[in-house]
Amino acid sequence: MKHISTEAAPAAIGPYSQAVSTGAGAAGALIYTSGQLPIDPATGAFAPGGIAEHTAQVLRNLQAVLGAGGSSLGQVVKTTVFLKDMNDFAAMNAVYATFFTECPPARSTVEVARLPKDALVEIEAIAQLS
């Protein structure tokens, strides 16, 4: 197992890794990301705006973490989306679709009572390694 970390995405806010991979270059190797929040790594604050802007920031953070681990959004096989309010589903989905334009991954979306730092959205991913 390999620990993955990048300054191009927000630092972990607890005792966990941004991501881990199951084996560099090994056939069938995967990268598992921790849930990403809409934190701008340059400022350490939430991206300004609502659910659309927050979803875009979360997905940019996922791109950075996956890239640091030798993968990409195009190699994501599964995501889990956590929403504070399921009424935000359509707006989140519209932005999500712009990041996953070809062969979108399998996905679960759930409404949760509360997210870290009172975020509106958090997304985690599982991807194949390049």
For each residue, the residues with C-beta under 8 A, 3 or more apart:
1: 20 21 22 23
2: 20 21 23 24 69
3: 17 20
4: 17 18 19 20 21 31 65 68 69
5: 11 17 18 68
6: 9 18 64 65 67 68
7: 11 41
8: 41 64 67 68
9: 6 18 36 41 61 62 64 65 68
10: 13 36 37 39 40 41 44 61
11: 5 7 18 41
12: 15 16 17 18 34
13: 10 116 117
14:
15: 12
16: 12 34
17: 3 4 5 12 20 34
18: 4 5 6 9 11 12 33 34 65 68
19: 4 31 32 33 34 65 66 68 69
20: 1 2 3 4 17 31 32
21: 1 2 4 24 29 30 31 32 69 70 129
22: 1 26 28 29 30 31 32
23: 1 2 26 29 129
24: 2 21 29 70 129
25: 29 129
26: 22 23 29 129
27:
28: 22 128
29: 21 22 23 24 25 26 128 129
30: 21 22 77 126 127 128 129
31: 4 19 20 21 22 66 69 70 71 126 127 128 129
32: 19 20 21 22 124 125 126
33: 18 19 36 62 65 66 124 125 126 127
34: 12 16 17 18 19 124
35: 80 82 122 123 124
36: 9 10 33 58 59 61 62 65 122 123 124
37: 10 46 58 61 115 116 117 119 121 122
38: 46 47 53 54 55 57 58 61 119 120 121
39: 10 44 45 46 47 57 61 117
40: 10 43 44 45 46 47 57
41: 7 8 9 10 11 44 61 64
42:
43: 40
44: 10 39 40 41
45: 39 40
46: 37 38 39 40 54 57 117 119
47: 38 39 40 53 54 56 57
48: 53
49: 52 53 54
50: 53 54 91 120
51: 54 55 88 91 92 120 121
52: 49 55 56 91 92 94 95
53: 38 47 48 49 50 56 57
54: 38 46 47 49 50 51 57 58 119 120 121
55: 38 51 52 58 59 91 92 95 96 121 123
56: 47 52 53 59 60 95 99
57: 38 39 40 46 47 53 54 60 61
58: 36 37 38 54 55 61 62 121 122 123
59: 36 55 56 62 63 73 95 96 99 123
60: 56 57 63 64
61: 9 10 36 37 38 39 41 57 58 64 65
62: 9 33 36 58 59 65 66 73 123 125
63: 59 60 66 67 72 73 99
64: 6 8 9 41 60 61 67 68
65: 4 6 9 18 19 33 36 61 62 68 69
66: 19 31 33 62 63 69 71 72 73 75 76 125 127
67: 6 8 63 64 70 71 72
68: 4 5 6 8 9 18 19 64 65
69: 2 4 19 21 31 65 66 127 129
70: 21 24 31 67 129 130
71: 31 66 67 75 76 127 128 129 130
72: 63 66 67 75 76 127 130
73: 59 62 63 66 76 99 100 127
74: 102
75: 66 71 72 127 128 129 130
76: 66 71 72 73 79 100 105 125 126 127
77: 30 105 106 126 127 128
78: 105 106 107 125 126
79: 76 105 106 107 108 123 124 125 126
80: 35 107 108 109 110 123 124 125
81: 92 96 107 108 109 110 121 122 123
82: 35 109 110 111 112 115 121 122 123
83: 86 88 89 92 109 110 111 112 120 121
84: 88 111 112 114 115 118 119 120 121
85: 88 111 120
86: 83 89 109 111
87:
88: 51 83 84 85 91 92 120 121
89: 83 86 92 93 109
90: 93 94
91: 50 51 52 55 88 94 95
92: 51 52 55 81 83 88 89 95 96 109 121
93: 89 90 96 97
94: 52 90 91 97 98
95: 52 55 56 59 91 92 98 99
96: 55 59 81 92 93 99 100
97: 93 94 100 101 104
98: 94 95 101
99: 56 59 63 73 95 96
100: 73 76 96 97 103 104 105
101: 97 98 104
102: 74
103: 100
104: 97 100 101 107
105: 76 77 78 79 100 125
106: 77 78 79
107: 78 79 80 81 104
108: 79 80 81
109: 80 81 82 83 86 89 92
110: 80 81 82 83
111: 82 83 84 85 86
112: 82 83 84 115
113:
114: 84 118
115: 37 82 84 112 118 119 120 121 122
116: 13 37 119 122
117: 13 37 39 46
118: 84 114 115
119: 37 38 46 54 84 115 116 122
120: 38 50 51 54 83 84 85 88 115
121: 37 38 51 54 55 58 81 82 83 84 88 92 115
122: 35 36 37 58 81 82 115 116 119
123: 35 36 55 58 59 62 79 80 81 82
124: 32 33 34 35 36 79 80
125: 32 33 62 66 76 78 79 80 105
126: 30 31 32 33 76 77 78 79
127: 30 31 33 66 69 71 72 73 75 76 77
128: 28 29 30 31 71 75 77
129: 21 23 24 25 26 29 30 31 69 70 71 75
130: 70 71 72 75
